[in-house]
Amino acid sequence: MTFRSRLMAEKINIDVIIIGAGLTGLTAAWYLVKQGLDVVVLEKDNRTGGVIQTFSEDGFVYEAGPNTGVLSHPEAAELFEDLAGRCRLEIANPDAKRRLIWKSGRWHALPGGLISAVKTPLFTAGDKIRILGEPFRRKGNDPFETVSGLVKRRLGRSYLDYAVDPFISGIYAGDPDRLVTRYALPKLYALEQNYGSFIRGAVRKKIDPGDERMKKATREVFSAEGGLASLTDDLAEGVGAGRIFLNSKDLTTVISRKGRFAVKGSINGNPLELTAPYVISTVDSAVLPSLFPFLDRDDLSSVTNLEYAGVTQVILGFKNWKGPELNAFGGLVPSVEKRDILGVLFTSSFLKNRAPEGGALLSVFMGGYRHPGLLELNDDKTKSLVYKEIQEMFGIKDPDPDILRIFRYKRAIPQYTASSKERLEAIERLEGRYRGLVLGGNIRDGIGMADRIRQARTIAGEVVENIRGRQKE
Ligand SMILES: Cc1cc2nc3c(=O)[nH]c(=O)nc-3n(C[C@H](O)[C@H](O)[C@H](O)COP(=O)(O)OP(=O)(O)OC[C@H]3O[C@@H](n4cnc5c(N)ncnc54)[C@H](O)[C@@H]3O)c2cc1C
């Protein structure tokens, strides 16, 4: 009898139930299983990976969701080390690391050194001089200062418009006037708070990068060889198919006697009921009221009012690329330029085997917090907007790609705005009231893949420690 059929037939006790088989849920499950715990992952869809989904088609390998992450926490590099022999980390080609910014009808490289910083037309002469004073400017004392406020105060308006705003579009698909630095960019916030200045902080960190483990946290851009789904597929395989219940629908939780959690629902029309002392949620905030109906409504509303930015990703694959050389990571479009796209990744320039020889794979992003209406466009309208932008930005008369795929995410990226303080406090109160309840996922602790991996591993570590502690009690 398999673990799964025993579980269903005999209602055996398990240690942990995880809701959601995206990167967070699978990473947490993988580390818990490695520690010998009995874990079940409940997933509503018929596949694992969540927003991570890789397709191979006609010589192209493309992503429907995220394309790359940054190894910003040691846990991300360590996950690939721990998975050794399975999926392989791929670091983006360093020869294609230039970031281009669209200004006044053409692309300009974001400066990477002093001379290019002096010469670039992206920033005003006044701001270039002003930046020399950055190390001596007083540090801010408003914990709710927006990203715009912080950047204007320390660097100047043109740095906000032509460096930080497009960067925020690329990461958050968000609005720097609304995102609060402390929650949205905690490392940047800490740089100012701890060192008094971005420049002084960056120099100090270069001189003292921390211990060997902290050195694994870098700014390198990563994917996995063959696409990001090979990471989530390998995690799923490590967890074991028998422990991942796909097509788990209408999940809801009740608290059973002795404070255990009973998660109920159905799979393919058959009733499902599992009981465990730990339940870890990794889902969108909107799912929480039905998943945990016993939670305090007021606290929960501080979590469910989290706003999300929608994103449309358009994949363009050219077998025979006739445009300009794409030896860069991609191009970002500042909102002041008032264009219809947020940016373009030149995916085949920095990742291996993404397009046939002589071809190119581009990922175009549209929508975001500021242009939700663009997500409502039908395929034809989306396509013609993208073609128009590609024609103008790359000088291609008739784009005519060999493949064109459109993926829409209405709730792609949570926006860590001023409401974050209340949300995080509410999560802490809710978890505090129910021992064994973990409200994880990207409702807290960061939106990037490295953030997700770090959170999952932290949660897994805490659960293991608590279970071992309970066993000793
Ligand atoms: C278009 C897009 C582009 C992105 N680009 C980048 C990038 O370039 N770099 C980067 O680092 N990050 C990027 N991200 C963010 C990154 O992909 C995510 O933070 C990460 O993959 C989220 O993983 P997760 O497991 O927390 O959530 P998800 O992947 O959303 O997984 C949650 C899972 O829970 C399941 N679920 C939901 N409700 C229920 C329910 N009621 N019952 C059971 N299961 C349920 C879902 O089906 C899903 O499988 C991007 C995200 C999107 C959408």
The ligand as an ORCA input file, in Angstrom:
! r2SCAN-3c Opt
* xyz 0 1
  C       4.760     36.930    -14.263
  C       5.695     36.823    -13.099
  C       7.018     37.181    -13.245
  C       7.889     37.080    -12.174
  N       9.204     37.401    -12.346
  C      10.082     37.180    -11.357
  C      11.475     37.364    -11.561
  O      11.903     37.766    -12.651
  N      12.328     37.107    -10.533
  C      11.881     36.655     -9.317
  O      12.698     36.402     -8.420
  N      10.563     36.470     -9.091
  C       9.670     36.726    -10.076
  N       8.340     36.525     -9.867
  C       7.908     36.160     -8.512
  C       8.148     34.677     -8.230
  O       7.836     33.957     -9.368
  C       7.244     34.245     -7.114
  O       7.516     34.993     -5.948
  C       7.364     32.795     -6.720
  O       7.531     31.918     -7.801
  C       6.103     32.479     -5.946
  O       6.146     31.176     -5.460
  P       5.070     30.739     -4.375
  O       5.203     29.300     -4.179
  O       5.185     31.615     -3.173
  O       3.653     31.116     -5.024
  P       2.936     30.454     -6.293
  O       3.887     30.117     -7.345
  O       1.812     31.368     -6.611
  O       2.358     29.101     -5.694
  C       1.205     29.048     -4.900
  C       0.524     27.726     -5.208
  O      -0.639     27.637     -4.387
  C      -1.678     27.074     -5.167
  N      -2.967     27.451     -4.574
  C      -3.541     28.672     -4.584
  N      -4.726     28.618     -3.975
  C      -4.899     27.359     -3.553
  C      -5.945     26.675     -2.846
  N      -7.060     27.313     -2.456
  N      -5.792     25.354     -2.591
  C      -4.668     24.692     -2.978
  N      -3.674     25.285     -3.658
  C      -3.775     26.603     -3.934
  C      -1.475     27.671     -6.536
  O      -2.131     26.929     -7.547
  C       0.049     27.622     -6.645
  O       0.503     26.437     -7.222
  C       7.421     36.625    -10.917
  C       6.079     36.265    -10.759
  C       5.221     36.360    -11.833
  C       3.790     35.971    -11.656
*
